[in-house]
Amino acid sequence: MNDTELVAETVNVNDGGAGVIRGETVNIEEGGAAFIQGQNVNIQDGGALVIAGQTVSIADGGGGVIVAQNVDIAEGSVLLLAARNVSGSVRVLVDVRAAAVFGLLVGGAIIGLKLLTGRK
């Protein structure tokens, strides 16, 4: 992946990548990015570490963290997904509820250890 930032109303990436992509519409085919921010994000045979958008569509790809209003994923996986509407055949490894429970458990364990050891 390149260490670049692409900013435009419409961003098209084919067989490549970028560090950061910001645009109204972002289309990626056989590529990826570290961070994508856009109203409409479309990914075919690729992915991104973090995707923030209004509508995200992914076919044969995935993402690390996706935060969006509407997400449609066909044959893909996501580590953490926070979306109002989700459709397609997506495999989510950690949903928002599981992440919140995990955070509470880790926080409780840290507080418990500090109380037991008498440290502040």
N, C-alpha and C positions, 0 to 999 in steps of 0.2 A: 504494500500500500504506500502511496506517495504521502509525503508530509505537506499537503497542500490544502488550501481552502477555496472552495468554489461557491460563489455567491451570484445568483441571477434570478430572474423571474421564473425561468424554466431551465433546469439543469438536466442534461442527458449524459450518462456515463455508460460507455460500452466497452467491455473487456478492459476495465481499469479500476482505479480506485482513487480515493481522496481522504485526507484526514478529516475535514469538516465540509459538509455541504449544507447550504442554506438557500432555499428557494420556495416560490409559491408552489411549483410542481417539480418534483424530483423523480426522474426515471433512471433506474439502474438495471442494466442487463449484463449478466456475467461479470459482476464487479462488486465492489463494496466500499464501505467507509467506516471511519471510527464513529462519527457523529453526523446524523442527518436531522435537519429541522425543516419542515415544509407543511403546507396545507394538504397537499396530495402527494403521497410517497408511494411509488410503484417499484417493486423489486422483482426481477425475474432471474433465477439462477444466481443469487448473490445474497448479500446480507450486510448488516452493520452492527456495531457494538451497542450504540444507543440511537433510538429513533424517536423523535417527538413530532407529532403531526395531528392533523384533524382526521384524515383518512389514510390508512396504511394498508396496502395490498402487497402480499408477498406470495410468489409461486416458486416452489422448489428452492427455498432458501430459509433464512432465519435471522434472528437478531438476539442480542444479549438482553437489552432492556427496551421495551416498547411502551410508550405512553401516548395514547391517542383516543379520540372519540370513537372511531369506527375502525375495526381491524378485520381484514379478511386474509386468511392464510391457507393456501392450498399446498399440502405436502411440505410442511415446514415445522420448525421448532423454535421456541423462545425460552430464554432463561427466566425472565421476569416480565409479566404482562399486566399492564394497568389500562383497561379500556372499558368504555361503557357498553359497546356492542362488539361481539366477537362472532365470526362465522368462519366456516371452512374446517379443514382437517389439521388443526394445529396441536402440537404437543407442547404444553407449558410445563416447564420443570419446576418453577416456583411461582405460585400466584400471590396476589397482594395479601390475602389472609394468612397464608403460610409464612410470608416474609414478616408480617406484623407479629405473629406468634413467636417466630424465631427471635425477633428483636426483643420481645418481652422476656423470653426465657434467658437470653444472654444477659440482658440488663439485670434481671433478678439474680442470676448466678454471680455476677460481678458484685452487686450490692451485698449479697449473702456472704461472699468471701471476705469483703472488706469488714463486715460486721463481726465475722468470726475471728479475723486476725487483728481487729482493733485499729486498722489503718483508716485514714481519712483520704 
